[in-house]
Amino acid sequence: MNVRYPLSKRPRARRKDALTPADMPRLADYVPTNPVQWFAASAMVVRGPADLADLLSPLRGLPVEEFRAIYLNARHRPVLQRIISVGTMDSCLVHPREVFRPAVELGSVAVIVAHNHPSGLSRPSGDDLELTRRLARVGKLVGIELLDHLVVGDEEITSIREFGWPNDD
C-alpha cells in the first residue's frame, strides 16, 4: 500500500546547512550589529509595560528615534524583538507592513511596539497616537492584536494603552 501525505503534512527534507529554530537564538552572536533579537524558550511573560523596562532600556539616551516591535506567542512570551526603523532626532518612518510582516511569518498572536524620544520626554505626540490607531486597525484586520505602544524617555516609559488608547474613528 502506497501512503500519500496531504501536501501540508508531507515530511520535508532539510538541507544539512539549514537553520533550525534551535539555531535562531545564536544568530545574533554571528552578527554583532544585528537588528534582531531572538528569545529562546523565554520564561518571561509580558503582563504589562513594566515587564519590558529592561528589554527597552537600550533605547534610552539614543540621539535618534528608533522604532522596535516585540512579537509575542500565545502565552505572551517574547519570541522576537526587531528594529523596524531608525529615524532622525524628531521623527521615524514606520509602515504597518514592516511591523506585521514578521508577526505573520512567525505566527505571533500579539505585538507590542516601542520607540524612544531623543528629547528624553516620554509623553506621546499626536503622531504617536495616529500611528498607534493605524497599527491597531491593521492588527485587527490581520488578526494579530497590537497590545501596546510604548514611548521610552530618559526617566520613564509611557504606555499609550494606559495614557489613552486612540479611538478608531
C-alpha positions as CSV (number, residue, x, y, z in Angstrom):
1,M,0.0,0.0,0.0
2,N,1.4,3.4,-1.0
3,V,0.6,6.1,1.5
4,R,0.5,9.7,0.4
5,Y,0.6,12.6,2.7
6,P,-1.6,15.6,2.1
7,L,0.7,18.4,0.9
8,S,0.6,20.3,4.2
9,K,1.6,17.2,6.2
10,R,4.3,15.8,3.9
11,P,7.7,15.5,5.7
12,R,10.1,17.9,4.3
13,A,13.7,17.1,3.6
14,R,16.1,19.6,5.2
15,R,19.5,20.6,3.9
16,K,22.4,19.8,6.2
17,D,23.3,23.5,6.5
18,A,19.7,24.7,7.0
19,L,19.0,26.6,10.2
20,T,16.6,25.1,12.7
21,P,14.5,27.0,15.3
22,A,17.1,26.0,17.9
23,D,19.8,27.8,15.9
24,M,17.9,31.1,15.8
25,P,18.9,32.4,19.2
26,R,22.6,32.1,18.3
27,L,22.1,34.0,15.1
28,A,22.7,37.3,16.9
29,D,26.1,36.1,18.1
30,Y,27.3,35.9,14.5
31,V,26.4,39.4,13.5
32,P,27.2,42.0,16.3
33,T,25.1,44.7,14.8
34,N,22.1,42.5,14.1
35,P,18.8,44.5,14.5
36,V,17.1,41.2,15.5
37,Q,17.0,39.6,19.0
38,W,15.6,36.1,19.3
39,F,14.3,34.7,22.6
40,A,14.9,31.0,23.1
41,A,12.1,29.4,25.2
42,S,11.7,32.7,27.1
43,A,10.4,32.3,30.7
44,M,9.5,36.0,30.6
45,V,5.7,36.6,30.4
46,V,4.6,40.1,29.4
47,R,1.8,41.2,31.6
48,G,2.3,45.0,31.4
49,P,4.7,47.7,30.4
50,A,6.9,47.3,33.5
51,D,7.8,43.8,32.3
52,L,9.6,45.3,29.3
53,A,11.6,48.0,31.0
54,D,14.9,46.1,31.0
55,L,14.4,45.0,27.4
56,L,13.8,48.5,26.2
57,S,16.5,50.2,28.3
58,P,18.9,50.4,25.3
59,L,16.5,52.9,23.7
60,R,17.3,55.5,26.5
61,G,19.6,58.2,25.5
62,L,19.8,57.5,21.8
63,P,20.4,60.5,19.6
64,V,17.8,59.5,17.1
65,E,14.4,57.8,17.2
66,E,14.4,54.0,16.9
67,F,11.2,52.1,16.5
68,R,11.0,48.4,17.6
69,A,8.5,45.7,17.6
70,I,8.3,42.8,20.1
71,Y,6.5,39.7,18.8
72,L,4.7,37.5,21.4
73,N,3.4,34.0,21.3
74,A,0.0,32.7,22.6
75,R,1.4,32.8,26.2
76,H,2.5,36.4,25.8
77,R,6.2,35.4,25.9
78,P,8.5,37.3,23.6
79,V,9.7,35.4,20.5
80,L,11.5,38.2,18.7
81,Q,12.4,41.8,19.1
82,R,13.2,43.6,15.9
83,I,14.3,47.2,14.9
84,I,11.7,48.3,12.4
85,S,13.1,51.8,11.6
86,V,15.8,54.2,12.7
87,G,14.8,57.8,12.1
88,T,16.0,61.3,12.9
89,M,16.0,63.4,16.1
90,D,12.3,64.1,15.9
91,S,10.7,61.5,13.6
92,C,10.8,57.9,12.4
93,L,9.1,56.5,9.3
94,V,7.0,53.4,10.2
95,H,4.7,51.5,7.9
96,P,2.3,48.8,9.2
97,R,3.6,46.4,6.6
98,E,7.0,46.4,8.2
99,V,5.6,45.8,11.7
100,F,3.2,43.0,10.8
101,R,5.1,41.0,8.2
102,P,7.4,39.3,10.8
103,A,4.3,38.7,13.0
104,V,2.6,36.9,10.2
105,E,5.7,34.9,9.4
106,L,6.3,33.9,13.0
107,G,2.6,33.1,13.7
108,S,2.6,35.7,16.6
109,V,-0.7,36.4,18.3
110,A,0.3,39.8,19.6
111,V,2.7,42.7,19.0
112,I,4.0,45.4,21.3
113,V,5.7,48.3,19.6
114,A,8.1,50.8,21.2
115,H,10.1,53.8,20.3
116,N,12.2,56.4,22.0
117,H,12.1,60.2,22.1
118,P,15.6,61.6,21.9
119,S,14.3,64.7,23.8
120,G,14.1,62.4,26.9
121,L,10.4,63.1,27.4
122,S,8.1,60.1,27.2
123,R,4.8,61.9,26.6
124,P,3.2,60.5,23.3
125,S,2.9,63.0,20.5
126,G,-0.1,63.4,18.2
127,D,1.8,61.5,15.5
128,D,2.4,58.6,18.0
129,L,-1.3,58.4,18.7
130,E,-2.1,58.4,15.0
131,L,0.4,55.7,14.3
132,T,-1.0,53.6,17.2
133,R,-4.5,54.0,15.7
134,R,-3.3,52.9,12.3
135,L,-1.3,49.9,13.7
136,A,-4.3,48.8,15.8
137,R,-6.6,48.9,12.8
138,V,-4.2,46.8,10.7
139,G,-3.6,44.4,13.6
140,K,-7.4,43.9,13.9
141,L,-7.6,43.2,10.2
142,V,-4.9,40.5,10.1
143,G,-5.9,39.0,13.5
144,I,-2.8,40.0,15.4
145,E,-3.5,42.3,18.3
146,L,-1.5,45.4,19.0
147,L,-1.2,45.1,22.8
148,D,0.5,48.4,23.4
149,H,2.7,51.2,22.0
150,L,5.4,52.3,24.5
151,V,7.3,55.6,24.4
152,V,10.7,55.5,26.0
153,G,12.1,58.6,27.6
154,D,15.2,59.2,29.7
155,E,13.5,58.6,33.0
156,E,10.3,56.7,32.3
157,I,8.3,54.6,29.8
158,T,4.8,55.7,28.9
159,S,2.3,53.2,27.8
160,I,-0.2,54.6,25.2
161,R,-2.6,51.9,26.4
162,E,-2.5,53.5,29.9
163,F,-2.1,57.1,28.6
164,G,-5.2,56.9,26.5
165,W,-5.7,54.5,23.6
166,P,-6.8,56.3,20.5
167,N,-10.4,55.6,19.3
168,D,-10.9,54.0,15.9
169,D,-12.9,56.8,14.2
